[in-house]
Amino acid sequence: MIFKLCRWMAGAAVWLAPAVASAQGVWPITLRTPEASIEIFQPQPQKLAGNKLTAIAAVACTPPGKDPVYGAVWLDATISTDRSTNSVVLDQLSVPDAKFPAAADTQQVSRLRALLERELPKHTFGMTMDDLLTELDESPGTATGLKNDPPEIIFRETPSVLVSIDGEPKLQKDGKLGLDRVINSPFTILEDAQRYFLYLGGRWFSATSAAGNYTYTNNIPSGINKAQQQLESGGQVSRIPADSIPSVVVSTKPAELIQSRGGPAFAPVNGTALLYMTNSPITSS
């Protein structure tokens, strides 16, 4: 979210001194204190419940004679609106959190956070109503029904292929191939003679269920044979060599496959305390 804040640096709004009416202006604004100069970029609204707004703003705190320390500050505020001027005023600010990834140490983070907690509530901020509504529409915090779960990590010590199915398998008649097909997978999975057949690299793998344990097979029914002719009618097919048939790993949820050639072997990364896997097509550390 911090990276998105950069887009706000040229937005239209204004810092308002306490009890001063809202007016148009340009961000960022600067608050000067003995401890540091605080540069605040236009807040990115995250959530609006009634007249209570949650937002995040990029900040740059510059102690006297030192380089700026960049970070982000989380804000809770009460808003008031004026439709005649298309303006929104943020008042009664509080600072529930602030982060400074580039700070020299935890003591500096604590000092800067305390500074923001003390100084920002002394002021009110303003922005246009259009900006507020636009950002709330785009904000991930206002979206519902979205999932961002991390993928499952699957590890194998033999050559393998990950076959993904988006949820439980869904079958639908494929008029071109003449068989039922799993439609929620980018792979060709067909049903014939109460078995399921996966077409992969010019080879067939079979299982008793669509998301089952597929194994390589030469024994295919006539319907699958006809489907193969149709699948390969477009030109030459590069077949998996007979001595390099991979294992098949099926997942019905987001997943990533990491594999090694035999048991994992590790070696140190020079100049670090990390190890990397030397016998994997994907480097791991």
Secondary structure, DSSP 8 states (H G I E B T S, - for coil): -TGGGGGGGG-BEEEE-TT------BS-EEEE-SS-EEEE---EEEEEETTEEEEEEEEEEE-TTS--EEEEEEEEEEEEEETTTTEEEEEEEEEEEEE-TT-SSHHHHHHHHHHHHHHGGG-EEEEEHHHHHHHHHH-GGG--S------EEEEESS-EEEEE-SSS--EEEETTTTEEEESSSSSEEEEETTEEEEEETTEEEEESSTTS--EEES---HHHHHHHHHHTTTS------GGG--EEEEESS-EEEEE-SSS--EEE-TTSS-EEETT-SS---
